[in-house]
Every structure is written in structure tokens, then in C-alpha cells.
Amino acid sequence: MDNEKFVKPQLSIELFYFKNWLVWIGLSLLAILVNILPFYFLLKLGRCIGILSMYLERKRAKIAKRNLELSFPKMSKDEIKQLVIENFKNTGIALIETGVAWFWPTWRLKNILLTKDVKELKRLDNKKKGVLLCCVHSLNLEITARAFAILGLSGYGVYRPNKNPVYEFIQYRGRTRNGNKLIHRTNLKQMIRVLKKGNRLFYLPDQDYGHNQSVFVPFFEVKEACTTTGPSILIYATKCAIVLGSGFRNADNRYEIIADKSIEENYPKKNKINAAIYMNQYIEKIILRAPEQWMWIHKRYKSLPNKSLTNSRYQ
């Protein structure tokens, strides 16, 4: 795909080919389900789906367990086991939350949002300063992104299109509700333009994206975790502000929308390794607000400095 020509997917006859019917049916059922059932019941349903998936996806359960063992070596086996269970419950809820984010009307979604603090983003808005809004791979990320837009703080999301044309058609529209826009993940030039023009760019620097444009620095208790240098490139090129954003679900089943104070003042722009260390320290604090709601089921530590040993941590 030519990322300079990336445009939103259009409704076409191809979307209605027989091979796509199951996707239409699945997403339609999800849309109907989340709109007719009470939210508390949807959460219970999501937890049940999560527990079922834990037994069906044993490989993912092992990955989550191993990630936690590596990240928190002092945590007991029972604590890790319980955290894995809670993580899978939240993984099941994530399916429901995706439907909520894509298909709920704005007035209904507002009812489950709790704006804790977004003053920093509004302050930077008034200064017309570009903001790299760094979020984490929370399982409720779809709701978090739309929540910022509902609060009048929409931005550009770094985006990877889905290969299925129907899913891509629905996903694109779900993720651009209330004013959010999308940029292809390889389109660095557009990301830089967006930030230089004083806009917000949603960016997720907390996963292992492979060796390209990455360094190996501490993440939790893993001393050599593959960490993207993307933020360094963007910040150095645009002199934008850096804000950490989150939207975890609390005990009252409301999503706490938080934009922390900007951290660019002491950000080591000219040193990619120190910059990655600096960013990871803040990312860890965000994840620890609700560790059961972070995406432990993906191999966070799959890459090693020695490429020939990739995945050895999970053997």
C-alpha cells in the first residue's frame, strides 16, 4: 500500500461477496448485542467469554504467564495465576468494549466515562502545540481513543488496516467517530506534519515491534526489552509535547480518562537509548494503574539483541 495515498475504505459491491458474509453477520450481531443489553450484563458476558478463551487458547495463557514471570519475578505463583485469570476476563470484556466503542451512540458512551484530568491537553491545545499522546495497549484501548474524541480532544491514530475488507470498513468507521483520524503506521512524514501543525498523535510505544528502529532497554524487570525509538524520532523532528494518556475501567465500571503532565522537559531527545529508558519508566507507571487490563497475552519480550535467539524467553 502507498501510505501517502491511504484513504478511508469505501462501500463497494465487493464487501457483499459471499466470502464476507460471516464477517458481516459477526459484526452485526456484536452491534445488536451491545446496544440491546445492559452494560453490567455485557461485562458479565465478556468475563465468561474471557474465561472460556483461557481454556481454548492455552498458548496465549502460557504467554501471559511467562510475560508476568519475566516482568515481576518476585510475584508468587498464586499471584501470577490469579492475574492471568483476571487478564483473560478483561480480554473477553475487550470484545464487548470494541463493540461499545464502535457502535454505541455518543450520549450512551458518555455515561460510563469519568474525566479525571485532561487539563494538560487543553492547556497545550490553547498553545497550539503538537502533542504525542502516548497510550498503552490496554484491553479497552478502543474506548479510550473514542473517549478523548468525545471530550473534544480528538487526534490522529497510528493505524494498520485489516486485510478483510468488511472488517476494515467497519473498523475504520468505528475508530474515526467523534473526530478521530487515522494515519498509516508507516507514514512517518504525515505523523511529523500532524505534530508540526499543532495536532495530537496517538502513539503506543509499549510493545515489541521487532529490531527495526528499536533499542534494548529495561522494561519492568527485563533488562533488555525491545523498545521502539519511534517517539524519539517524532519528538526530535517536531519538538512536540509528550503526554501519557490512559482510560482504565475502575471498580464502578466507569472509564477514568487521564492525561498526565507533559514529560518532554527532561526527555533526552538526542540519545535514543536514554529516551527509550525514560519513556519506559512512565509507561510502567501507567500499566501498573490496572495491570490486569494490559495486553499480557502478546509476546512483549519476543525479540532479543541476538536475533538468532528470538523467542527463547518463551521456550
CORCOR-V34359 format. One record per residue. N is the residue number from 1. RES is the residue in three letters. PSI is psi in whole degrees, 0 to 359 (NA if undefined). D_LAST is the distance of its C-alpha to the last C-alpha in whole Angstrom. Layout:
n: (N & N)
res: (RES & RES)
psi: (PSI & PSI)
d_last: (D_LAST & D_LAST)
This chain:
n: (1 & 2 & 3 & 4 & 5 & 6 & 7 & 8 & 9 & 10 & 11 & 12 & 13 & 14 & 15 & 16 & 17 & 18 & 19 & 20 & 21 & 22 & 23 & 24 & 25 & 26 & 27 & 28 & 29 & 30 & 31 & 32 & 33 & 34 & 35 & 36 & 37 & 38 & 39 & 40 & 41 & 42 & 43 & 44 & 45 & 46 & 47 & 48 & 49 & 50 & 51 & 52 & 53 & 54 & 55 & 56 & 57 & 58 & 59 & 60 & 61 & 62 & 63 & 64 & 65 & 66 & 67 & 68 & 69 & 70 & 71 & 72 & 73 & 74 & 75 & 76 & 77 & 78 & 79 & 80 & 81 & 82 & 83 & 84 & 85 & 86 & 87 & 88 & 89 & 90 & 91 & 92 & 93 & 94 & 95 & 96 & 97 & 98 & 99 & 100 & 101 & 102 & 103 & 104 & 105 & 106 & 107 & 108 & 109 & 110 & 111 & 112 & 113 & 114 & 115 & 116 & 117 & 118 & 119 & 120 & 121 & 122 & 123 & 124 & 125 & 126 & 127 & 128 & 129 & 130 & 131 & 132 & 133 & 134 & 135 & 136 & 137 & 138 & 139 & 140 & 141 & 142 & 143 & 144 & 145 & 146 & 147 & 148 & 149 & 150 & 151 & 152 & 153 & 154 & 155 & 156 & 157 & 158 & 159 & 160 & 161 & 162 & 163 & 164 & 165 & 166 & 167 & 168 & 169 & 170 & 171 & 172 & 173 & 174 & 175 & 176 & 177 & 178 & 179 & 180 & 181 & 182 & 183 & 184 & 185 & 186 & 187 & 188 & 189 & 190 & 191 & 192 & 193 & 194 & 195 & 196 & 197 & 198 & 199 & 200 & 201 & 202 & 203 & 204 & 205 & 206 & 207 & 208 & 209 & 210 & 211 & 212 & 213 & 214 & 215 & 216 & 217 & 218 & 219 & 220 & 221 & 222 & 223 & 224 & 225 & 226 & 227 & 228 & 229 & 230 & 231 & 232 & 233 & 234 & 235 & 236 & 237 & 238 & 239 & 240 & 241 & 242 & 243 & 244 & 245 & 246 & 247 & 248 & 249 & 250 & 251 & 252 & 253 & 254 & 255 & 256 & 257 & 258 & 259 & 260 & 261 & 262 & 263 & 264 & 265 & 266 & 267 & 268 & 269 & 270 & 271 & 272 & 273 & 274 & 275 & 276 & 277 & 278 & 279 & 280 & 281 & 282 & 283 & 284 & 285 & 286 & 287 & 288 & 289 & 290 & 291 & 292 & 293 & 294 & 295 & 296 & 297 & 298 & 299 & 300 & 301 & 302 & 303 & 304 & 305 & 306 & 307 & 308 & 309 & 310 & 311 & 312 & 313 & 314 & 315)
res: (MET & ASP & ASN & GLU & LYS & PHE & VAL & LYS & PRO & GLN & LEU & SER & ILE & GLU & LEU & PHE & TYR & PHE & LYS & ASN & TRP & LEU & VAL & TRP & ILE & GLY & LEU & SER & LEU & LEU & ALA & ILE & LEU & VAL & ASN & ILE & LEU & PRO & PHE & TYR & PHE & LEU & LEU & LYS & LEU & GLY & ARG & CYS & ILE & GLY & ILE & LEU & SER & MET & TYR & LEU & GLU & ARG & LYS & ARG & ALA & LYS & ILE & ALA & LYS & ARG & ASN & LEU & GLU & LEU & SER & PHE & PRO & LYS & MET & SER & LYS & ASP & GLU & ILE & LYS & GLN & LEU & VAL & ILE & GLU & ASN & PHE & LYS & ASN & THR & GLY & ILE & ALA & LEU & ILE & GLU & THR & GLY & VAL & ALA & TRP & PHE & TRP & PRO & THR & TRP & ARG & LEU & LYS & ASN & ILE & LEU & LEU & THR & LYS & ASP & VAL & LYS & GLU & LEU & LYS & ARG & LEU & ASP & ASN & LYS & LYS & LYS & GLY & VAL & LEU & LEU & CYS & CYS & VAL & HIS & SER & LEU & ASN & LEU & GLU & ILE & THR & ALA & ARG & ALA & PHE & ALA & ILE & LEU & GLY & LEU & SER & GLY & TYR & GLY & VAL & TYR & ARG & PRO & ASN & LYS & ASN & PRO & VAL & TYR & GLU & PHE & ILE & GLN & TYR & ARG & GLY & ARG & THR & ARG & ASN & GLY & ASN & LYS & LEU & ILE & HIS & ARG & THR & ASN & LEU & LYS & GLN & MET & ILE & ARG & VAL & LEU & LYS & LYS & GLY & ASN & ARG & LEU & PHE & TYR & LEU & PRO & ASP & GLN & ASP & TYR & GLY & HIS & ASN & GLN & SER & VAL & PHE & VAL & PRO & PHE & PHE & GLU & VAL & LYS & GLU & ALA & CYS & THR & THR & THR & GLY & PRO & SER & ILE & LEU & ILE & TYR & ALA & THR & LYS & CYS & ALA & ILE & VAL & LEU & GLY & SER & GLY & PHE & ARG & ASN & ALA & ASP & ASN & ARG & TYR & GLU & ILE & ILE & ALA & ASP & LYS & SER & ILE & GLU & GLU & ASN & TYR & PRO & LYS & LYS & ASN & LYS & ILE & ASN & ALA & ALA & ILE & TYR & MET & ASN & GLN & TYR & ILE & GLU & LYS & ILE & ILE & LEU & ARG & ALA & PRO & GLU & GLN & TRP & MET & TRP & ILE & HIS & LYS & ARG & TYR & LYS & SER & LEU & PRO & ASN & LYS & SER & LEU & THR & ASN & SER & ARG & TYR & GLN)
psi: (134 & 106 & 342 & 339 & 18 & 119 & 164 & 144 & 142 & 152 & 128 & 167 & 330 & 327 & 338 & 13 & 152 & 322 & 342 & 0 & 319 & 324 & 316 & 314 & 314 & 313 & 327 & 318 & 320 & 316 & 317 & 315 & 310 & 341 & 343 & 341 & 148 & 150 & 320 & 326 & 323 & 321 & 319 & 318 & 317 & 318 & 320 & 318 & 320 & 315 & 318 & 317 & 332 & 324 & 330 & 327 & 66 & 329 & 318 & 323 & 321 & 322 & 314 & 316 & 315 & 319 & 317 & 322 & 319 & 320 & 324 & 71 & 340 & 353 & 137 & 163 & 321 & 321 & 318 & 316 & 316 & 323 & 324 & 316 & 313 & 324 & 321 & 325 & 316 & 333 & 320 & 319 & 329 & 325 & 315 & 317 & 327 & 316 & 319 & 313 & 323 & 330 & 347 & 146 & 156 & 318 & 324 & 320 & 325 & 328 & 340 & 14 & 140 & 107 & 103 & 311 & 116 & 20 & 324 & 318 & 322 & 323 & 315 & 329 & 314 & 331 & 356 & 41 & 134 & 145 & 126 & 102 & 98 & 118 & 176 & 167 & 64 & 151 & 341 & 28 & 325 & 318 & 318 & 314 & 316 & 327 & 316 & 322 & 318 & 327 & 8 & 19 & 49 & 162 & 190 & 128 & 140 & 127 & 138 & 114 & 149 & 145 & 331 & 124 & 326 & 312 & 319 & 319 & 314 & 316 & 315 & 314 & 325 & 322 & 351 & 15 & 149 & 18 & 353 & 151 & 167 & 146 & 134 & 139 & 341 & 358 & 74 & 323 & 317 & 324 & 316 & 318 & 316 & 314 & 321 & 333 & 1 & 19 & 175 & 141 & 117 & 130 & 139 & 99 & 19 & 0 & 170 & 109 & 13 & 177 & 332 & 127 & 46 & 161 & 165 & 109 & 168 & 140 & 114 & 232 & 6 & 119 & 333 & 79 & 129 & 121 & 130 & 145 & 11 & 312 & 320 & 315 & 313 & 319 & 318 & 322 & 333 & 345 & 37 & 169 & 157 & 122 & 137 & 128 & 151 & 163 & 51 & 151 & 131 & 186 & 339 & 10 & 37 & 153 & 116 & 108 & 117 & 135 & 109 & 171 & 148 & 146 & 14 & 343 & 317 & 14 & 124 & 81 & 328 & 2 & 104 & 324 & 310 & 326 & 318 & 320 & 314 & 314 & 317 & 326 & 322 & 321 & 319 & 317 & 322 & 313 & 321 & 352 & 328 & 72 & 334 & 346 & 11 & 160 & 75 & 349 & 354 & 152 & 89 & 332 & 35 & 331 & 142 & 158 & 323 & 109 & 331 & 345 & 11 & 135 & 359 & 336 & 343 & 11 & NA)
d_last: (35 & 38 & 37 & 40 & 41 & 39 & 41 & 41 & 40 & 44 & 45 & 45 & 46 & 42 & 41 & 43 & 42 & 41 & 37 & 37 & 39 & 36 & 34 & 38 & 38 & 35 & 36 & 39 & 38 & 36 & 39 & 42 & 39 & 39 & 43 & 44 & 42 & 43 & 40 & 39 & 39 & 36 & 34 & 34 & 33 & 30 & 29 & 29 & 27 & 25 & 24 & 25 & 22 & 19 & 20 & 20 & 17 & 14 & 12 & 13 & 14 & 10 & 10 & 13 & 12 & 10 & 12 & 15 & 13 & 13 & 16 & 18 & 17 & 20 & 20 & 20 & 18 & 21 & 22 & 18 & 19 & 22 & 21 & 18 & 21 & 24 & 21 & 21 & 25 & 26 & 24 & 26 & 29 & 28 & 29 & 32 & 32 & 32 & 35 & 37 & 36 & 37 & 40 & 42 & 45 & 45 & 48 & 45 & 42 & 44 & 45 & 41 & 41 & 42 & 42 & 42 & 42 & 43 & 45 & 44 & 43 & 47 & 48 & 46 & 47 & 51 & 50 & 49 & 46 & 43 & 40 & 36 & 35 & 31 & 30 & 26 & 24 & 26 & 25 & 29 & 29 & 32 & 34 & 34 & 35 & 38 & 39 & 40 & 42 & 44 & 44 & 46 & 43 & 42 & 40 & 38 & 34 & 32 & 31 & 29 & 31 & 30 & 30 & 32 & 36 & 36 & 33 & 34 & 38 & 37 & 34 & 37 & 40 & 38 & 36 & 40 & 42 & 44 & 44 & 40 & 40 & 37 & 36 & 33 & 30 & 31 & 35 & 35 & 39 & 39 & 37 & 39 & 43 & 42 & 41 & 44 & 46 & 46 & 43 & 40 & 37 & 34 & 30 & 27 & 25 & 22 & 19 & 17 & 20 & 18 & 20 & 23 & 26 & 23 & 23 & 20 & 21 & 21 & 20 & 20 & 19 & 16 & 18 & 17 & 17 & 18 & 21 & 24 & 27 & 29 & 31 & 32 & 33 & 35 & 37 & 38 & 40 & 41 & 42 & 41 & 40 & 37 & 36 & 33 & 34 & 32 & 33 & 32 & 33 & 35 & 36 & 39 & 37 & 38 & 36 & 37 & 38 & 37 & 38 & 38 & 40 & 39 & 37 & 38 & 41 & 39 & 36 & 35 & 36 & 36 & 33 & 30 & 28 & 30 & 30 & 27 & 27 & 30 & 29 & 25 & 27 & 29 & 27 & 25 & 28 & 29 & 25 & 26 & 29 & 28 & 24 & 24 & 25 & 22 & 20 & 17 & 15 & 15 & 12 & 14 & 12 & 10 & 13 & 13 & 17 & 16 & 15 & 14 & 11 & 10 & 7 & 5 & 6 & 4 & 0)
